[in-house]
Amino acid sequence: MRPPPAERPPPRPKVRALLKKIRTRVEAEVWDGELGKLVEQLACLCFASLKGRTSLKAIQTAGPQHDLLVSGENVYWLSLLEYLHFKDASARTIVVECKGTEGKAEDHVAQRLASVLANYLDTTGALGVVFSLAGATGEPQPGKPRQRSLRDSRLTRTLFFARTKKPIVVIDWQAMTTLAEPGSLPQLLEQGIQDLEAMPGIRIGAGSGFVQVDLPDHLKIVLSPKSVPKKAAAGDRTKPRRTRRR
C-alpha cells in the first residue's frame, strides 16, 4: 500500500501543547467543558493540516451538537480518499464529533453521526470520526481475549458501515497521543476503516510505526527470531540413530 498522502507542515508545537494540556486534565481527573474544548481544538488543528483540505467549518444539525465538516476538491484530497479506500468521488466530506467526557462514547453518539451521514450528507458524506478520550462502548480492550460478539456503539457502526459503506472511526486518547507525528492522522483513519472491514475482535494499535500481526500461536512462532534453529557446531558430526527392522 502507498504511504499516506502528505500533510501540510504540521504545527507540531501546537499539537504537543494541546496534548500536554489534555494529559494534565485527564491525569487530574478534571472532566469539564474546558477539556472538551481542548479535544475539539486538537481535532480541528489536525484536520486543518491535511493537504488538499479546502473547507473547514462547524455546522449544527438537529439538536444542540456542533460538528466539524472537513472537505476538499483537489487532487491531494482525492488522493487521501483513495488511500482511505473510497471509490465514490462525489463523497468528499468528513464529519467529526468530539467528546471530552470521562465515559466512553455511547451508542447514541454513533447513531447521531450515522443519521448525519445518511440524512444530511447522503451524497457528499464519506466518513465519520469520533474523537473520544475514553473510546466507544463495545470496543475490544487492550490485552483482553479476542472479542467474538458485537454490541453497543460498535454494533451500530458495523451495521451502518455494512449498509452504506460509510465508516465511523473512533480515535481514543491512546491514538490521540500519536497525532504530533507526521502522517499519523491518515494512518489512524485507515486503521479504523480496516478494523470495521475485518472485525478482528482485538484492539488495533495506533501510531505510524505500528505493524499489525494478528495470527494464531502456531503461525506467530515461525515469525519469532527464537524459532530459527541453531546451526550445529563444527565438531558435531553425530548422525541420527537408525532403527533396526525386525
Secondary structure per residue as TSV (DSSP state, phi and psi in degrees):
chain	resnum	aa	ss	phi	psi
A	1	M	-	360.0	143.6
A	2	R	-	-68.1	154.8
A	3	P	-	-65.0	157.6
A	4	P	-	-63.5	153.1
A	5	P	-	-57.9	150.0
A	6	A	-	-66.4	150.2
A	7	E	B	-101.8	163.1
A	8	R	S	-62.8	159.3
A	9	P	-	-50.1	109.5
A	10	P	-	-67.4	136.4
A	11	P	-	-75.8	69.7
A	12	R	H	-57.1	-43.4
A	13	P	H	-57.6	-41.0
A	14	K	H	-66.7	-42.0
A	15	V	H	-63.7	-46.3
A	16	R	H	-62.8	-38.6
A	17	A	H	-64.1	-41.9
A	18	L	H	-65.2	-42.9
A	19	L	H	-61.1	-38.2
A	20	K	H	-65.5	-42.2
A	21	K	H	-64.7	-42.3
A	22	I	H	-64.7	-44.6
A	23	R	H	-59.8	-42.0
A	24	T	H	-60.0	-43.4
A	25	R	H	-73.6	-35.8
A	26	V	H	-67.1	-44.3
A	27	E	H	-66.7	-30.8
A	28	A	T	-85.7	-1.0
A	29	E	T	57.4	43.1
A	30	V	-	-98.4	92.8
A	31	W	-	-100.2	88.6
A	32	D	S	-131.9	-177.3
A	33	G	H	-63.5	-31.0
A	34	E	H	-63.4	-37.9
A	35	L	H	-63.7	-40.6
A	36	G	H	-61.7	-39.2
A	37	K	H	-65.8	-36.7
A	38	L	H	-64.7	-40.0
A	39	V	H	-65.2	-40.5
A	40	E	H	-63.3	-40.7
A	41	Q	H	-64.0	-39.2
A	42	L	H	-63.6	-46.6
A	43	A	H	-62.6	-44.1
A	44	C	H	-61.9	-44.5
A	45	L	H	-64.4	-41.7
A	46	C	H	-70.3	-42.9
A	47	F	H	-70.7	-30.0
A	48	A	H	-66.4	-22.5
A	49	S	T	-83.3	-7.3
A	50	L	B	-68.6	129.2
A	51	K	T	-71.0	134.5
A	52	G	T	99.8	-11.6
A	53	R	E	-69.0	125.1
A	54	T	E	-115.8	-11.9
A	55	S	E	-141.0	134.0
A	56	L	E	-145.0	110.9
A	57	K	E	-150.5	158.8
A	58	A	E	-103.6	135.7
A	59	I	E	-128.0	160.9
A	60	Q	E	-126.8	114.2
A	61	T	-	-89.3	-159.3
A	62	A	S	-60.7	123.2
A	63	G	S	107.1	173.0
A	64	P	S	-80.9	-13.0
A	65	Q	-	-71.1	133.4
A	66	H	E	-99.6	141.4
A	67	D	E	-119.9	152.9
A	68	L	E	-98.7	125.4
A	69	L	E	-107.7	126.9
A	70	V	E	-124.0	131.6
A	71	S	E	-152.1	168.7
A	72	G	E	-153.5	167.6
A	73	E	-	-135.0	0.8
A	74	N	S	-105.2	-177.0
A	75	V	H	-65.6	-29.8
A	76	Y	H	-68.5	-40.2
A	77	W	H	-69.3	-40.1
A	78	L	H	-63.6	-33.3
A	79	S	H	-65.2	-39.2
A	80	L	H	-62.5	-45.8
A	81	L	H	-63.7	-36.0
A	82	E	H	-65.8	-40.0
A	83	Y	H	-62.7	-31.3
A	84	L	T	-89.1	10.5
A	85	H	T	74.5	23.2
A	86	F	-	-90.6	130.4
A	87	K	-	-101.7	-23.6
A	88	D	-	-84.4	110.8
A	89	A	T	-68.7	-18.2
A	90	S	T	-79.4	-21.5
A	91	A	-	-89.7	99.6
A	92	R	-	-126.7	6.0
A	93	T	E	-107.1	136.7
A	94	I	E	-110.4	128.6
A	95	V	E	-108.2	130.8
A	96	V	E	-121.9	133.9
A	97	E	E	-125.2	142.0
A	98	C	E	-120.4	140.4
A	99	K	E	-130.9	119.2
A	100	G	-	-108.7	32.0
A	101	T	S	-95.0	163.3
A	102	E	S	-69.8	-37.2
A	103	G	S	-81.9	165.2
A	104	K	-	-72.5	154.7
A	105	A	B	-66.8	121.0
A	106	E	-	-86.4	-178.8
A	107	D	H	-60.0	-34.6
A	108	H	H	-65.7	-25.7
A	109	V	H	-67.3	-45.5
A	110	A	H	-64.3	-39.6
A	111	Q	H	-64.5	-39.6
A	112	R	H	-67.7	-42.1
A	113	L	H	-65.0	-39.2
A	114	A	H	-61.7	-38.5
A	115	S	H	-65.9	-40.7
A	116	V	I	-62.3	-45.2
A	117	L	I	-68.0	-35.5
A	118	A	I	-85.2	-33.7
A	119	N	I	-104.5	-41.0
A	120	Y	I	-92.5	-32.7
A	121	L	S	-123.1	43.0
A	122	D	T	-59.0	-38.3
A	123	T	T	-92.0	-42.2
A	124	T	T	-97.4	-16.3
A	125	G	E	-75.2	129.1
A	126	A	E	-111.7	-37.4
A	127	L	E	-152.5	142.1
A	128	G	E	-111.8	142.1
A	129	V	E	-132.6	131.7
A	130	V	E	-114.2	116.3
A	131	F	E	-89.4	106.5
A	132	S	E	-132.9	121.4
A	133	L	T	-58.1	-38.9
A	134	A	T	-96.4	6.5
A	135	G	-	80.6	-154.6
A	136	A	B	-131.3	156.7
A	137	T	T	-67.9	146.2
A	138	G	T	86.5	-2.1
A	139	E	-	-79.2	146.6
A	140	P	-	-60.9	144.7
A	141	Q	-	-99.5	143.3
A	142	P	T	-59.1	134.1
A	143	G	T	79.3	-1.7
A	144	K	S	-91.6	159.7
A	145	P	-	-59.6	159.5
A	146	R	-	-56.3	131.0
A	147	Q	-	-86.6	124.7
A	148	R	-	-113.1	14.9
A	149	S	-	-136.8	156.2
A	150	L	-	-111.0	137.7
A	151	R	-	-157.1	166.9
A	152	D	H	53.1	-137.1
A	153	S	H	-61.4	-37.8
A	154	R	H	-64.4	-37.0
A	155	L	H	-63.2	-46.0
A	156	T	H	-60.4	-45.6
A	157	R	H	-66.1	-37.2
A	158	T	H	-68.3	-44.6
A	159	L	H	-65.5	-40.9
A	160	F	H	-64.7	-40.7
A	161	F	H	-66.0	-40.2
A	162	A	H	-64.5	-33.5
A	163	R	H	-84.2	-36.7
A	164	T	H	-115.1	-14.2
A	165	K	S	64.3	24.2
A	166	K	-	-111.5	105.8
A	167	P	-	-78.0	151.2
A	168	I	E	-120.1	113.1
A	169	V	E	-102.0	139.2
A	170	V	E	-107.1	128.3
A	171	I	E	-114.4	112.2
A	172	D	-	-95.2	-175.3
A	173	W	H	-62.3	-40.8
A	174	Q	H	-58.0	-41.6
A	175	A	H	-71.4	-37.3
A	176	M	H	-59.7	-33.1
A	177	T	T	-65.3	-13.1
A	178	T	T	-94.8	-2.0
A	179	L	T	-70.6	-11.8
A	180	A	T	-78.7	-10.5
A	181	E	S	-83.8	137.7
A	182	P	T	-59.7	134.8
A	183	G	T	79.4	3.4
A	184	S	H	-71.8	-36.8
A	185	L	H	-63.8	-49.3
A	186	P	H	-58.0	-37.5
A	187	Q	H	-68.3	-39.0
A	188	L	H	-63.3	-41.2
A	189	L	H	-64.8	-43.0
A	190	E	H	-66.8	-38.9
A	191	Q	H	-63.9	-39.5
A	192	G	H	-65.4	-37.4
A	193	I	H	-68.2	-42.2
A	194	Q	H	-60.2	-37.7
A	195	D	H	-62.9	-40.0
A	196	L	H	-69.6	-34.8
A	197	E	H	-73.8	-45.3
A	198	A	H	-87.7	-28.1
A	199	M	-	46.4	63.0
A	200	P	-	-70.8	-18.8
A	201	G	S	83.1	5.0
A	202	I	S	-127.8	167.2
A	203	R	-	-73.1	128.0
A	204	I	-	-89.8	128.2
A	205	G	-	-68.6	163.8
A	206	A	-	-119.2	151.7
A	207	G	S	122.8	151.4
A	208	S	T	-70.4	-22.9
A	209	G	T	-98.1	9.7
A	210	F	-	-80.6	134.3
A	211	V	-	-118.6	119.1
A	212	Q	-	-83.2	123.4
A	213	V	-	-125.6	109.4
A	214	D	-	-124.6	90.2
A	215	L	-	-136.6	155.8
A	216	P	-	-63.8	163.0
A	217	D	H	-59.7	-36.9
A	218	H	H	-72.3	-16.0
A	219	L	H	-95.3	-32.4
A	220	K	H	-61.2	-36.4
A	221	I	H	-65.3	-30.5
A	222	V	H	-74.5	-18.1
A	223	L	H	-90.8	-11.2
A	224	S	S	-76.5	136.7
A	225	P	G	-58.5	-27.4
A	226	K	G	-71.1	-14.9
A	227	S	G	-83.2	-8.1
A	228	V	S	-73.2	122.1
A	229	P	-	-66.1	141.8
A	230	K	-	-74.8	144.4
A	231	K	-	-72.1	144.7
A	232	A	-	-67.3	144.9
A	233	A	-	-62.0	154.8
A	234	A	T	-61.1	-34.8
A	235	G	T	-89.7	0.3
A	236	D	-	-89.3	102.8
A	237	R	-	-113.1	23.1
A	238	T	-	-65.1	127.8
A	239	K	-	-97.0	151.0
A	240	P	-	-65.0	141.0
A	241	R	-	-73.2	132.2
A	242	R	-	-89.6	142.9
A	243	T	-	-93.0	136.0
A	244	R	-	-75.6	142.7
A	245	R	-	-86.8	137.7
A	246	R	-	-99.4	360.0
